[in-house]
Amino acid sequence: MYAPETDAAHLISFGLFALQHRGQESAGIAVSDGETVTVSKDMGLVSQVFDEKSLAGLPGHLGIGHTRYSTTGSTTWNNAQPTFRQVGATGLALGHNGNLINTVELDERIGPQAGSSDSELMLQAIALEVQDGRADGRQLERALIKALPLFKGAFSLVIMDQGHVIGVRDPHGFRPLSIGRLEAGGWVFASETAALDLVGARFVRDVEPGEMVVIDASGLRSFRPFAPAEPRLCVFEFVYFARPDSRLYGQNIHAARQNMGRLLASEAPVAAEVVVPVPESGIPAAQGFSAASGIPYADGLVKNRYVGRTFIEPSQMLRDRGIRLKLNPIPATLDGKRVVLVDDSIVRGSTTRQLVAMVREAGALEIHLRISSPPYRWPCFYGMDTADRSKLLAAHKSVEEIGAYLACDSLAYLSLDGLLSATGAARDGFCTACLSGSYPTTLPTNGHKLALEAER
Ligand code: SF4
């Protein structure tokens, strides 16, 4: 955020609340008053990390913020972001959404000060260029133009020094990043448009794939530091990641998810008395399924909204505990009924198996599971924590085998064709690697996302 005469830290904390779903392990804010960059970060939710007192200790009119979901590096304070380096008189802070695929090469190139995550590696590569450059106030943007082409993979970045805030998207644009204009004057970058609403900003446009946008006292400047590439926004942003009130490729996410449910009903119809969503991720698709099939929609599972999203917690043990804390059935909806149970995805299958058992125990006569995305068969190297293929339920099983494992009466997934048309966006603008096995980049040379962490 660059917001002259405003207390940026408070507004940034609002934005982080809007983006809490994207990462719940740690939260952080870096600000500058034009002279000094100050960083505050800790493990936990935004509400646990920041209060009036800690925000008051972050003076300045520009800054960046981050909520973390670990895809490389372990869940420790050191890996919380923004990550920070002091280079002479220049304070540098960086927040990263995504995952690099060339960490080993970058690590070898940069050497021992590199840090313990791909985000630290990037900041160090940038810091080395800042150190070698002329200190004329434009050193950060020149350093980025040199360092950014070294990075391969998925990275939407916000980077700052004392006087500039810079937003960058990798050439494929795997992860989103939007630009908003603050009503009170100034500019803001955000991973999702929903965060713009919260800070009182109007959506202006997306940072384009391969674009670097610099914001400072003179306004907004755009650069193209990368070789051009085809846009490949993560299709799972539409399925799962993004908030329903956000817009991507100009499309409303909630409406796209309802379309997924509608198409699923026409691709895989079934006779039943009730359509029940797995809250909250399955709600819009269940609404669409119900509307298209004419089968009534009802709430059959109650979510404890004070427990985090199970999928993005970092270990299986925590995920298993999370599931039991998270959902409880409503027997009055389920008892004696043939139930269409709708969810948006199955990744590891542990949640879904327990859910099916829970719905059965609550009295459902039949459970017809409908999933509003295709089977998740391939690991993601671009920012979803699924890089170990052996953990993916659909990697080595047919749909029939998955249905048998989950102990449901029938199982059907939305086709890839259906998913892409449900988005309402151009079909060739997406990464679908985890669903199709067709990767937009070379695969990571380290072969495993934790190689960097293991080395440290
Ligand atoms: S592999 Fe899947 S989850 Fe990863 S970026 Fe591509 S579509 Fe998204």
Boltz pocket constraint, residues with backbone or C-beta under 6 A from the ligand:
constraints:
  - pocket:
      binder: B
      contacts: [[A, 174], [A, 232], [A, 233], [A, 234], [A, 235], [A, 236], [A, 237], [A, 378], [A, 379], [A, 380], [A, 381], [A, 382], [A, 383], [A, 384], [A, 431], [A, 432], [A, 433], [A, 434], [A, 435]]
      max_distance: 6.0
